[in-house]
Amino acid sequence: MHWLWVLLIGLVIGAVAKFVMPGKDPGGFIVTILIGIAGSLVGTWLGRTIGLYQEGQSAGFIMSVVGALLLLGIYHLIRRRQVNP
């Protein structure tokens, strides 16, 4: 049941990040789930780095979306460089 919850939250966070970030984003719902899950991991790491979270705590919704937005921003930068050499 835990993994189903992780997939659902990943989908929601990935969808919010794709909605907020302008431009064409990659993939369908599976990529959206992966972006959401990875964004949560990045948000947790970033939050611990700047002192928002202690060891054992995970990122909240907003920080997870921030992490997903960072990943989408990096994707857009790499994609732009590949298209415009």
PyMOL Python script that loads the backbone (N, CA, C, O; Angstrom):
from pymol import cmd

cmd.read_pdbstr("""\
ATOM      1  N   MET A   1       0.823  -1.193   0.000  1.00  0.00           N
ATOM      2  CA  MET A   1       0.000   0.000   0.000  1.00  0.00           C
ATOM      3  C   MET A   1       0.873   1.266   0.000  1.00  0.00           C
ATOM      4  O   MET A   1       0.499   2.295  -0.563  1.00  0.00           O
ATOM      5  N   HIS A   2       2.035   1.162   0.641  1.00  0.00           N
ATOM      6  CA  HIS A   2       2.960   2.288   0.699  1.00  0.00           C
ATOM      7  C   HIS A   2       3.388   2.718  -0.699  1.00  0.00           C
ATOM      8  O   HIS A   2       3.422   3.912  -1.001  1.00  0.00           O
ATOM      9  N   TRP A   3       3.716   1.746  -1.557  1.00  0.00           N
ATOM     10  CA  TRP A   3       4.196   2.084  -2.899  1.00  0.00           C
ATOM     11  C   TRP A   3       3.097   2.710  -3.751  1.00  0.00           C
ATOM     12  O   TRP A   3       3.377   3.570  -4.585  1.00  0.00           O
ATOM     13  N   LEU A   4       1.870   2.292  -3.552  1.00  0.00           N
ATOM     14  CA  LEU A   4       0.755   2.914  -4.263  1.00  0.00           C
ATOM     15  C   LEU A   4       0.622   4.379  -3.860  1.00  0.00           C
ATOM     16  O   LEU A   4       0.374   5.239  -4.706  1.00  0.00           O
ATOM     17  N   TRP A   5       0.785   4.661  -2.580  1.00  0.00           N
ATOM     18  CA  TRP A   5       0.731   6.029  -2.071  1.00  0.00           C
ATOM     19  C   TRP A   5       1.879   6.860  -2.649  1.00  0.00           C
ATOM     20  O   TRP A   5       1.676   8.017  -3.018  1.00  0.00           O
ATOM     21  N   VAL A   6       3.077   6.285  -2.729  1.00  0.00           N
ATOM     22  CA  VAL A   6       4.233   6.979  -3.297  1.00  0.00           C
ATOM     23  C   VAL A   6       3.971   7.333  -4.760  1.00  0.00           C
ATOM     24  O   VAL A   6       4.282   8.441  -5.196  1.00  0.00           O
ATOM     25  N   LEU A   7       3.403   6.399  -5.514  1.00  0.00           N
ATOM     26  CA  LEU A   7       3.093   6.657  -6.924  1.00  0.00           C
ATOM     27  C   LEU A   7       2.044   7.753  -7.074  1.00  0.00           C
ATOM     28  O   LEU A   7       2.164   8.611  -7.949  1.00  0.00           O
ATOM     29  N   LEU A   8       1.025   7.732  -6.235  1.00  0.00           N
ATOM     30  CA  LEU A   8      -0.032   8.736  -6.311  1.00  0.00           C
ATOM     31  C   LEU A   8       0.498  10.125  -5.977  1.00  0.00           C
ATOM     32  O   LEU A   8       0.208  11.090  -6.685  1.00  0.00           O
ATOM     33  N   ILE A   9       1.274  10.228  -4.899  1.00  0.00           N
ATOM     34  CA  ILE A   9       1.849  11.519  -4.527  1.00  0.00           C
ATOM     35  C   ILE A   9       2.839  11.989  -5.593  1.00  0.00           C
ATOM     36  O   ILE A   9       2.881  13.176  -5.918  1.00  0.00           O
ATOM     37  N   GLY A  10       3.633  11.067  -6.139  1.00  0.00           N
ATOM     38  CA  GLY A  10       4.553  11.411  -7.227  1.00  0.00           C
ATOM     39  C   GLY A  10       3.825  11.962  -8.436  1.00  0.00           C
ATOM     40  O   GLY A  10       4.285  12.913  -9.067  1.00  0.00           O
ATOM     41  N   LEU A  11       2.679  11.360  -8.763  1.00  0.00           N
ATOM     42  CA  LEU A  11       1.878  11.840  -9.888  1.00  0.00           C
ATOM     43  C   LEU A  11       1.365  13.255  -9.629  1.00  0.00           C
ATOM     44  O   LEU A  11       1.433  14.112 -10.511  1.00  0.00           O
ATOM     45  N   VAL A  12       0.858  13.500  -8.434  1.00  0.00           N
ATOM     46  CA  VAL A  12       0.319  14.828  -8.109  1.00  0.00           C
ATOM     47  C   VAL A  12       1.421  15.882  -8.138  1.00  0.00           C
ATOM     48  O   VAL A  12       1.247  16.950  -8.725  1.00  0.00           O
ATOM     49  N   ILE A  13       2.551  15.586  -7.507  1.00  0.00           N
ATOM     50  CA  ILE A  13       3.650  16.558  -7.463  1.00  0.00           C
ATOM     51  C   ILE A  13       4.209  16.808  -8.863  1.00  0.00           C
ATOM     52  O   ILE A  13       4.474  17.954  -9.228  1.00  0.00           O
ATOM     53  N   GLY A  14       4.389  15.748  -9.645  1.00  0.00           N
ATOM     54  CA  GLY A  14       4.864  15.914 -11.022  1.00  0.00           C
ATOM     55  C   GLY A  14       3.891  16.714 -11.873  1.00  0.00           C
ATOM     56  O   GLY A  14       4.311  17.542 -12.682  1.00  0.00           O
ATOM     57  N   ALA A  15       2.593  16.473 -11.700  1.00  0.00           N
ATOM     58  CA  ALA A  15       1.583  17.205 -12.473  1.00  0.00           C
ATOM     59  C   ALA A  15       1.573  18.689 -12.099  1.00  0.00           C
ATOM     60  O   ALA A  15       1.462  19.548 -12.975  1.00  0.00           O
ATOM     61  N   VAL A  16       1.686  18.992 -10.808  1.00  0.00           N
ATOM     62  CA  VAL A  16       1.728  20.395 -10.379  1.00  0.00           C
ATOM     63  C   VAL A  16       2.965  21.079 -10.940  1.00  0.00           C
ATOM     64  O   VAL A  16       2.883  22.212 -11.415  1.00  0.00           O
ATOM     65  N   ALA A  17       4.113  20.405 -10.893  1.00  0.00           N
ATOM     66  CA  ALA A  17       5.349  20.993 -11.416  1.00  0.00           C
ATOM     67  C   ALA A  17       5.248  21.228 -12.916  1.00  0.00           C
ATOM     68  O   ALA A  17       5.685  22.269 -13.406  1.00  0.00           O
ATOM     69  N   LYS A  18       4.677  20.277 -13.655  1.00  0.00           N
ATOM     70  CA  LYS A  18       4.509  20.460 -15.097  1.00  0.00           C
ATOM     71  C   LYS A  18       3.528  21.588 -15.404  1.00  0.00           C
ATOM     72  O   LYS A  18       3.695  22.299 -16.395  1.00  0.00           O
ATOM     73  N   PHE A  19       2.518  21.757 -14.572  1.00  0.00           N
ATOM     74  CA  PHE A  19       1.544  22.831 -14.770  1.00  0.00           C
ATOM     75  C   PHE A  19       2.182  24.198 -14.529  1.00  0.00           C
ATOM     76  O   PHE A  19       1.903  25.153 -15.254  1.00  0.00           O
ATOM     77  N   VAL A  20       3.040  24.289 -13.510  1.00  0.00           N
ATOM     78  CA  VAL A  20       3.657  25.566 -13.150  1.00  0.00           C
ATOM     79  C   VAL A  20       4.768  25.943 -14.129  1.00  0.00           C
ATOM     80  O   VAL A  20       4.907  27.115 -14.479  1.00  0.00           O
ATOM     81  N   MET A  21       5.557  24.973 -14.574  1.00  0.00           N
ATOM     82  CA  MET A  21       6.702  25.238 -15.453  1.00  0.00           C
ATOM     83  C   MET A  21       6.227  25.400 -16.892  1.00  0.00           C
ATOM     84  O   MET A  21       5.613  24.489 -17.447  1.00  0.00           O
ATOM     85  N   PRO A  22       6.506  26.550 -17.499  1.00  0.00           N
ATOM     86  CA  PRO A  22       6.082  26.747 -18.887  1.00  0.00           C
ATOM     87  C   PRO A  22       6.963  25.939 -19.840  1.00  0.00           C
ATOM     88  O   PRO A  22       8.114  25.630 -19.533  1.00  0.00           O
ATOM     89  N   GLY A  23       6.408  25.608 -20.981  1.00  0.00           N
ATOM     90  CA  GLY A  23       7.169  24.894 -21.999  1.00  0.00           C
ATOM     91  C   GLY A  23       6.712  23.460 -22.145  1.00  0.00           C
ATOM     92  O   GLY A  23       5.883  22.966 -21.381  1.00  0.00           O
ATOM     93  N   LYS A  24       7.279  22.801 -23.155  1.00  0.00           N
ATOM     94  CA  LYS A  24       6.934  21.412 -23.433  1.00  0.00           C
ATOM     95  C   LYS A  24       7.765  20.513 -22.524  1.00  0.00           C
ATOM     96  O   LYS A  24       8.992  20.608 -22.479  1.00  0.00           O
ATOM     97  N   ASP A  25       7.074  19.648 -21.807  1.00  0.00           N
ATOM     98  CA  ASP A  25       7.726  18.761 -20.850  1.00  0.00           C
ATOM     99  C   ASP A  25       7.720  17.332 -21.383  1.00  0.00           C
ATOM    100  O   ASP A  25       6.894  16.982 -22.225  1.00  0.00           O
ATOM    101  N   PRO A  26       8.642  16.510 -20.891  1.00  0.00           N
ATOM    102  CA  PRO A  26       8.766  15.150 -21.413  1.00  0.00           C
ATOM    103  C   PRO A  26       7.690  14.204 -20.899  1.00  0.00           C
ATOM    104  O   PRO A  26       7.156  14.374 -19.803  1.00  0.00           O
ATOM    105  N   GLY A  27       7.390  13.206 -21.718  1.00  0.00           N
ATOM    106  CA  GLY A  27       6.664  12.035 -21.313  1.00  0.00           C
ATOM    107  C   GLY A  27       5.220  12.148 -20.898  1.00  0.00           C
ATOM    108  O   GLY A  27       4.628  13.227 -20.868  1.00  0.00           O
ATOM    109  N   GLY A  28       4.677  10.988 -20.579  1.00  0.00           N
ATOM    110  CA  GLY A  28       3.308  10.869 -20.123  1.00  0.00           C
ATOM    111  C   GLY A  28       3.233  10.747 -18.617  1.00  0.00           C
ATOM    112  O   GLY A  28       4.024  11.349 -17.891  1.00  0.00           O
ATOM    113  N   PHE A  29       2.266   9.954 -18.149  1.00  0.00           N
ATOM    114  CA  PHE A  29       2.037   9.903 -16.706  1.00  0.00           C
ATOM    115  C   PHE A  29       3.142   9.153 -15.964  1.00  0.00           C
ATOM    116  O   PHE A  29       3.383   9.439 -14.791  1.00  0.00           O
ATOM    117  N   ILE A  30       3.817   8.209 -16.607  1.00  0.00           N
ATOM    118  CA  ILE A  30       4.910   7.503 -15.925  1.00  0.00           C
ATOM    119  C   ILE A  30       6.084   8.449 -15.679  1.00  0.00           C
ATOM    120  O   ILE A  30       6.667   8.448 -14.595  1.00  0.00           O
ATOM    121  N   VAL A  31       6.426   9.245 -16.671  1.00  0.00           N
ATOM    122  CA  VAL A  31       7.509  10.229 -16.504  1.00  0.00           C
ATOM    123  C   VAL A  31       7.091  11.285 -15.485  1.00  0.00           C
ATOM    124  O   VAL A  31       7.921  11.765 -14.713  1.00  0.00           O
ATOM    125  N   THR A  32       5.823  11.645 -15.477  1.00  0.00           N
ATOM    126  CA  THR A  32       5.322  12.610 -14.493  1.00  0.00           C
ATOM    127  C   THR A  32       5.476  12.059 -13.078  1.00  0.00           C
ATOM    128  O   THR A  32       5.873  12.789 -12.169  1.00  0.00           O
ATOM    129  N   ILE A  33       5.169  10.790 -12.887  1.00  0.00           N
ATOM    130  CA  ILE A  33       5.346  10.156 -11.577  1.00  0.00           C
ATOM    131  C   ILE A  33       6.815  10.164 -11.184  1.00  0.00           C
ATOM    132  O   ILE A  33       7.155  10.488 -10.046  1.00  0.00           O
ATOM    133  N   LEU A  34       7.686   9.809 -12.120  1.00  0.00           N
ATOM    134  CA  LEU A  34       9.123   9.773 -11.825  1.00  0.00           C
ATOM    135  C   LEU A  34       9.664  11.160 -11.498  1.00  0.00           C
ATOM    136  O   LEU A  34      10.508  11.303 -10.613  1.00  0.00           O
ATOM    137  N   ILE A  35       9.186  12.181 -12.207  1.00  0.00           N
ATOM    138  CA  ILE A  35       9.595  13.561 -11.907  1.00  0.00           C
ATOM    139  C   ILE A  35       9.133  13.948 -10.505  1.00  0.00           C
ATOM    140  O   ILE A  35       9.880  14.585  -9.762  1.00  0.00           O
ATOM    141  N   GLY A  36       7.920  13.573 -10.140  1.00  0.00           N
ATOM    142  CA  GLY A  36       7.401  13.878  -8.808  1.00  0.00           C
ATOM    143  C   GLY A  36       8.180  13.190  -7.703  1.00  0.00           C
ATOM    144  O   GLY A  36       8.492  13.808  -6.685  1.00  0.00           O
ATOM    145  N   ILE A  37       8.498  11.909  -7.894  1.00  0.00           N
ATOM    146  CA  ILE A  37       9.266  11.169  -6.888  1.00  0.00           C
ATOM    147  C   ILE A  37      10.672  11.727  -6.776  1.00  0.00           C
ATOM    148  O   ILE A  37      11.166  11.948  -5.671  1.00  0.00           O
ATOM    149  N   ALA A  38      11.323  11.959  -7.915  1.00  0.00           N
ATOM    150  CA  ALA A  38      12.679  12.522  -7.894  1.00  0.00           C
ATOM    151  C   ALA A  38      12.670  13.934  -7.310  1.00  0.00           C
ATOM    152  O   ALA A  38      13.600  14.318  -6.601  1.00  0.00           O
ATOM    153  N   GLY A  39      11.627  14.702  -7.606  1.00  0.00           N
ATOM    154  CA  GLY A  39      11.508  16.048  -7.044  1.00  0.00           C
ATOM    155  C   GLY A  39      11.388  16.019  -5.534  1.00  0.00           C
ATOM    156  O   GLY A  39      11.921  16.890  -4.845  1.00  0.00           O
ATOM    157  N   SER A  40      10.695  15.030  -5.022  1.00  0.00           N
ATOM    158  CA  SER A  40      10.589  14.889  -3.572  1.00  0.00           C
ATOM    159  C   SER A  40      11.942  14.547  -2.956  1.00  0.00           C
ATOM    160  O   SER A  40      12.286  15.057  -1.889  1.00  0.00           O
ATOM    161  N   LEU A  41      12.703  13.693  -3.617  1.00  0.00           N
ATOM    162  CA  LEU A  41      14.046  13.364  -3.126  1.00  0.00           C
ATOM    163  C   LEU A  41      14.969  14.586  -3.163  1.00  0.00           C
ATOM    164  O   LEU A  41      15.718  14.837  -2.220  1.00  0.00           O
ATOM    165  N   VAL A  42      14.905  15.339  -4.263  1.00  0.00           N
ATOM    166  CA  VAL A  42      15.709  16.557  -4.368  1.00  0.00           C
ATOM    167  C   VAL A  42      15.268  17.577  -3.325  1.00  0.00           C
ATOM    168  O   VAL A  42      16.107  18.228  -2.703  1.00  0.00           O
ATOM    169  N   GLY A  43      13.968  17.720  -3.130  1.00  0.00           N
ATOM    170  CA  GLY A  43      13.451  18.643  -2.120  1.00  0.00           C
ATOM    171  C   GLY A  43      13.881  18.269  -0.713  1.00  0.00           C
ATOM    172  O   GLY A  43      14.203  19.139   0.096  1.00  0.00           O
ATOM    173  N   THR A  44      13.886  16.972  -0.421  1.00  0.00           N
ATOM    174  CA  THR A  44      14.344  16.508   0.890  1.00  0.00           C
ATOM    175  C   THR A  44      15.825  16.817   1.077  1.00  0.00           C
ATOM    176  O   THR A  44      16.229  17.328   2.122  1.00  0.00           O
ATOM    177  N   TRP A  45      16.631  16.507   0.064  1.00  0.00           N
ATOM    178  CA  TRP A  45      18.067  16.780   0.145  1.00  0.00           C
ATOM    179  C   TRP A  45      18.334  18.277   0.308  1.00  0.00           C
ATOM    180  O   TRP A  45      19.134  18.684   1.150  1.00  0.00           O
ATOM    181  N   LEU A  46      17.659  19.087  -0.503  1.00  0.00           N
ATOM    182  CA  LEU A  46      17.847  20.536  -0.432  1.00  0.00           C
ATOM    183  C   LEU A  46      17.399  21.081   0.920  1.00  0.00           C
ATOM    184  O   LEU A  46      18.078  21.930   1.497  1.00  0.00           O
ATOM    185  N   GLY A  47      16.280  20.611   1.426  1.00  0.00           N
ATOM    186  CA  GLY A  47      15.780  21.044   2.729  1.00  0.00           C
ATOM    187  C   GLY A  47      16.725  20.692   3.862  1.00  0.00           C
ATOM    188  O   GLY A  47      16.919  21.488   4.781  1.00  0.00           O
ATOM    189  N   ARG A  48      17.311  19.511   3.803  1.00  0.00           N
ATOM    190  CA  ARG A  48      18.287  19.128   4.827  1.00  0.00           C
ATOM    191  C   ARG A  48      19.563  19.943   4.703  1.00  0.00           C
ATOM    192  O   ARG A  48      20.186  20.283   5.709  1.00  0.00           O
ATOM    193  N   THR A  49      19.954  20.256   3.478  1.00  0.00           N
ATOM    194  CA  THR A  49      21.171  21.036   3.255  1.00  0.00           C
ATOM    195  C   THR A  49      21.048  22.443   3.831  1.00  0.00           C
ATOM    196  O   THR A  49      22.000  22.957   4.420  1.00  0.00           O
ATOM    197  N   ILE A  50      19.888  23.067   3.665  1.00  0.00           N
ATOM    198  CA  ILE A  50      19.739  24.438   4.164  1.00  0.00           C
ATOM    199  C   ILE A  50      19.149  24.481   5.575  1.00  0.00           C
ATOM    200  O   ILE A  50      18.901  25.561   6.110  1.00  0.00           O
ATOM    201  N   GLY A  51      18.923  23.311   6.176  1.00  0.00           N
ATOM    202  CA  GLY A  51      18.519  23.252   7.575  1.00  0.00           C
ATOM    203  C   GLY A  51      17.027  23.289   7.849  1.00  0.00           C
ATOM    204  O   GLY A  51      16.621  23.522   8.987  1.00  0.00           O
ATOM    205  N   LEU A  52      16.194  23.065   6.831  1.00  0.00           N
ATOM    206  CA  LEU A  52      14.744  23.048   7.057  1.00  0.00           C
ATOM    207  C   LEU A  52      14.267  21.741   7.662  1.00  0.00           C
ATOM    208  O   LEU A  52      13.293  21.722   8.414  1.00  0.00           O
ATOM    209  N   TYR A  53      14.952  20.639   7.337  1.00  0.00           N
ATOM    210  CA  TYR A  53      14.545  19.319   7.802  1.00  0.00           C
ATOM    211  C   TYR A  53      15.687  18.672   8.562  1.00  0.00           C
ATOM    212  O   TYR A  53      16.861  18.872   8.249  1.00  0.00           O
ATOM    213  N   GLN A  54      15.315  17.890   9.569  1.00  0.00           N
ATOM    214  CA  GLN A  54      16.292  17.117  10.331  1.00  0.00           C
ATOM    215  C   GLN A  54      16.427  15.731   9.694  1.00  0.00           C
ATOM    216  O   GLN A  54      15.638  15.352   8.828  1.00  0.00           O
ATOM    217  N   GLU A  55      17.424  14.997  10.132  1.00  0.00           N
ATOM    218  CA  GLU A  55      17.618  13.628   9.655  1.00  0.00           C
ATOM    219  C   GLU A  55      16.366  12.810   9.956  1.00  0.00           C
ATOM    220  O   GLU A  55      15.843  12.853  11.069  1.00  0.00           O
ATOM    221  N   GLY A  56      15.893  12.070   8.969  1.00  0.00           N
ATOM    222  CA  GLY A  56      14.696  11.262   9.151  1.00  0.00           C
ATOM    223  C   GLY A  56      13.424  11.940   8.693  1.00  0.00           C
ATOM    224  O   GLY A  56      12.402  11.272   8.532  1.00  0.00           O
ATOM    225  N   GLN A  57      13.451  13.247   8.478  1.00  0.00           N
ATOM    226  CA  GLN A  57      12.270  13.956   7.977  1.00  0.00           C
ATOM    227  C   GLN A  57      12.339  14.017   6.457  1.00  0.00           C
ATOM    228  O   GLN A  57      13.424  14.065   5.877  1.00  0.00           O
ATOM    229  N   SER A  58      11.188  14.016   5.828  1.00  0.00           N
ATOM    230  CA  SER A  58      11.144  14.153   4.376  1.00  0.00           C
ATOM    231  C   SER A  58      10.485  15.474   4.009  1.00  0.00           C
ATOM    232  O   SER A  58       9.853  16.130   4.838  1.00  0.00           O
ATOM    233  N   ALA A  59      10.647  15.839   2.763  1.00  0.00           N
ATOM    234  CA  ALA A  59      10.127  17.120   2.287  1.00  0.00           C
ATOM    235  C   ALA A  59       8.606  17.128   2.300  1.00  0.00           C
ATOM    236  O   ALA A  59       7.962  16.094   2.124  1.00  0.00           O
ATOM    237  N   GLY A  60       8.052  18.293   2.506  1.00  0.00           N
ATOM    238  CA  GLY A  60       6.621  18.479   2.409  1.00  0.00           C
ATOM    239  C   GLY A  60       6.207  18.696   0.965  1.00  0.00           C
ATOM    240  O   GLY A  60       7.028  18.591   0.053  1.00  0.00           O
ATOM    241  N   PHE A  61       4.950  18.995   0.762  1.00  0.00           N
ATOM    242  CA  PHE A  61       4.408  19.146  -0.589  1.00  0.00           C
ATOM    243  C   PHE A  61       5.097  20.274  -1.350  1.00  0.00           C
ATOM    244  O   PHE A  61       5.524  20.078  -2.488  1.00  0.00           O
ATOM    245  N   ILE A  62       5.210  21.435  -0.746  1.00  0.00           N
ATOM    246  CA  ILE A  62       5.768  22.596  -1.454  1.00  0.00           C
ATOM    247  C   ILE A  62       7.234  22.363  -1.809  1.00  0.00           C
ATOM    248  O   ILE A  62       7.651  22.655  -2.929  1.00  0.00           O
ATOM    249  N   MET A  63       8.014  21.845  -0.874  1.00  0.00           N
ATOM    250  CA  MET A  63       9.430  21.608  -1.158  1.00  0.00           C
ATOM    251  C   MET A  63       9.594  20.501  -2.203  1.00  0.00           C
ATOM    252  O   MET A  63      10.547  20.535  -2.981  1.00  0.00           O
ATOM    253  N   SER A  64       8.702  19.540  -2.236  1.00  0.00           N
ATOM    254  CA  SER A  64       8.745  18.501  -3.265  1.00  0.00           C
ATOM    255  C   SER A  64       8.467  19.098  -4.643  1.00  0.00           C
ATOM    256  O   SER A  64       9.113  18.733  -5.625  1.00  0.00           O
ATOM    257  N   VAL A  65       7.508  20.012  -4.710  1.00  0.00           N
ATOM    258  CA  VAL A  65       7.225  20.685  -5.983  1.00  0.00           C
ATOM    259  C   VAL A  65       8.420  21.538  -6.400  1.00  0.00           C
ATOM    260  O   VAL A  65       8.759  21.587  -7.583  1.00  0.00           O
ATOM    261  N   VAL A  66       9.061  22.207  -5.449  1.00  0.00           N
ATOM    262  CA  VAL A  66      10.264  22.995  -5.754  1.00  0.00           C
ATOM    263  C   VAL A  66      11.352  22.086  -6.323  1.00  0.00           C
ATOM    264  O   VAL A  66      12.019  22.453  -7.290  1.00  0.00           O
ATOM    265  N   GLY A  67      11.537  20.913  -5.736  1.00  0.00           N
ATOM    266  CA  GLY A  67      12.519  19.960  -6.254  1.00  0.00           C
ATOM    267  C   GLY A  67      12.183  19.508  -7.666  1.00  0.00           C
ATOM    268  O   GLY A  67      13.073  19.407  -8.511  1.00  0.00           O
ATOM    269  N   ALA A  68      10.913  19.236  -7.933  1.00  0.00           N
ATOM    270  CA  ALA A  68      10.488  18.828  -9.274  1.00  0.00           C
ATOM    271  C   ALA A  68      10.667  19.972 -10.266  1.00  0.00           C
ATOM    272  O   ALA A  68      11.043  19.740 -11.414  1.00  0.00           O
ATOM    273  N   LEU A  69      10.401  21.200  -9.836  1.00  0.00           N
ATOM    274  CA  LEU A  69      10.624  22.353 -10.710  1.00  0.00           C
ATOM    275  C   LEU A  69      12.104  22.524 -11.036  1.00  0.00           C
ATOM    276  O   LEU A  69      12.456  22.870 -12.164  1.00  0.00           O
ATOM    277  N   LEU A  70      12.963  22.287 -10.065  1.00  0.00           N
ATOM    278  CA  LEU A  70      14.407  22.342 -10.330  1.00  0.00           C
ATOM    279  C   LEU A  70      14.805  21.305 -11.379  1.00  0.00           C
ATOM    280  O   LEU A  70      15.579  21.602 -12.289  1.00  0.00           O
ATOM    281  N   LEU A  71      14.282  20.107 -11.250  1.00  0.00           N
ATOM    282  CA  LEU A  71      14.590  19.066 -12.226  1.00  0.00           C
ATOM    283  C   LEU A  71      14.069  19.417 -13.619  1.00  0.00           C
ATOM    284  O   LEU A  71      14.763  19.208 -14.614  1.00  0.00           O
ATOM    285  N   LEU A  72      12.862  19.943 -13.690  1.00  0.00           N
ATOM    286  CA  LEU A  72      12.323  20.356 -14.989  1.00  0.00           C
ATOM    287  C   LEU A  72      13.114  21.520 -15.578  1.00  0.00           C
ATOM    288  O   LEU A  72      13.316  21.581 -16.791  1.00  0.00           O
ATOM    289  N   GLY A  73      13.564  22.443 -14.728  1.00  0.00           N
ATOM    290  CA  GLY A  73      14.397  23.549 -15.198  1.00  0.00           C
ATOM    291  C   GLY A  73      15.709  23.060 -15.777  1.00  0.00           C
ATOM    292  O   GLY A  73      16.157  23.552 -16.813  1.00  0.00           O
ATOM    293  N   ILE A  74      16.326  22.097 -15.118  1.00  0.00           N
ATOM    294  CA  ILE A  74      17.573  21.507 -15.627  1.00  0.00           C
ATOM    295  C   ILE A  74      17.305  20.797 -16.952  1.00  0.00           C
ATOM    296  O   ILE A  74      18.105  20.891 -17.883  1.00  0.00           O
ATOM    297  N   TYR A  75      16.183  20.088 -17.036  1.00  0.00           N
ATOM    298  CA  TYR A  75      15.813  19.431 -18.291  1.00  0.00           C
ATOM    299  C   TYR A  75      15.677  20.449 -19.423  1.00  0.00           C
ATOM    300  O   TYR A  75      16.172  20.219 -20.527  1.00  0.00           O
ATOM    301  N   HIS A  76      15.014  21.565 -19.154  1.00  0.00           N
ATOM    302  CA  HIS A  76      14.820  22.584 -20.187  1.00  0.00           C
ATOM    303  C   HIS A  76      16.152  23.209 -20.609  1.00  0.00           C
ATOM    304  O   HIS A  76      16.346  23.504 -21.788  1.00  0.00           O
ATOM    305  N   LEU A  77      17.064  23.413 -19.669  1.00  0.00           N
ATOM    306  CA  LEU A  77      18.380  23.957 -20.023  1.00  0.00           C
ATOM    307  C   LEU A  77      19.154  22.994 -20.912  1.00  0.00           C
ATOM    308  O   LEU A  77      19.748  23.407 -21.908  1.00  0.00           O
ATOM    309  N   ILE A  78      19.149  21.717 -20.558  1.00  0.00           N
ATOM    310  CA  ILE A  78      19.864  20.721 -21.357  1.00  0.00           C
ATOM    311  C   ILE A  78      19.215  20.578 -22.724  1.00  0.00           C
ATOM    312  O   ILE A  78      19.909  20.497 -23.737  1.00  0.00           O
ATOM    313  N   ARG A  79      17.921  20.546 -22.758  1.00  0.00           N
ATOM    314  CA  ARG A  79      17.177  20.413 -24.018  1.00  0.00           C
ATOM    315  C   ARG A  79      17.422  21.604 -24.939  1.00  0.00           C
ATOM    316  O   ARG A  79      17.567  21.435 -26.149  1.00  0.00           O
ATOM    317  N   ARG A  80      17.468  22.809 -24.368  1.00  0.00           N
ATOM    318  CA  ARG A  80      17.710  24.009 -25.159  1.00  0.00           C
ATOM    319  C   ARG A  80      19.104  23.973 -25.783  1.00  0.00           C
ATOM    320  O   ARG A  80      19.278  24.372 -26.934  1.00  0.00           O
ATOM    321  N   ARG A  81      20.090  23.500 -25.035  1.00  0.00           N
ATOM    322  CA  ARG A  81      21.464  23.418 -25.561  1.00  0.00           C
ATOM    323  C   ARG A  81      21.572  22.390 -26.658  1.00  0.00           C
ATOM    324  O   ARG A  81      22.352  22.578 -27.592  1.00  0.00           O
ATOM    325  N   GLN A  82      20.818  21.307 -26.582  1.00  0.00           N
ATOM    326  CA  GLN A  82      20.864  20.281 -27.626  1.00  0.00           C
ATOM    327  C   GLN A  82      20.189  20.751 -28.905  1.00  0.00           C
ATOM    328  O   GLN A  82      20.637  20.412 -30.001  1.00  0.00           O
ATOM    329  N   VAL A  83      19.124  21.522 -28.782  1.00  0.00           N
ATOM    330  CA  VAL A  83      18.388  22.005 -29.952  1.00  0.00           C
ATOM    331  C   VAL A  83      19.143  23.152 -30.616  1.00  0.00           C
ATOM    332  O   VAL A  83      19.209  23.206 -31.844  1.00  0.00           O
ATOM    333  N   ASN A  84      19.717  24.073 -29.835  1.00  0.00           N
ATOM    334  CA  ASN A  84      20.440  25.234 -30.360  1.00  0.00           C
ATOM    335  C   ASN A  84      21.934  25.078 -30.072  1.00  0.00           C
ATOM    336  O   ASN A  84      22.419  25.590 -29.063  1.00  0.00           O
ATOM    337  N   PRO A  85      22.679  24.372 -30.952  1.00  0.00           N
ATOM    338  CA  PRO A  85      24.112  24.187 -30.652  1.00  0.00           C
ATOM    339  C   PRO A  85      24.937  25.419 -30.854  1.00  0.00           C
ATOM    340  O   PRO A  85      26.149  25.393 -30.638  1.00  0.00           O
TER     341      PRO A  85
END
""", "prot")
cmd.dss("prot")
cmd.show_as("cartoon", "prot")
cmd.util.cbc("prot")
cmd.orient("prot")
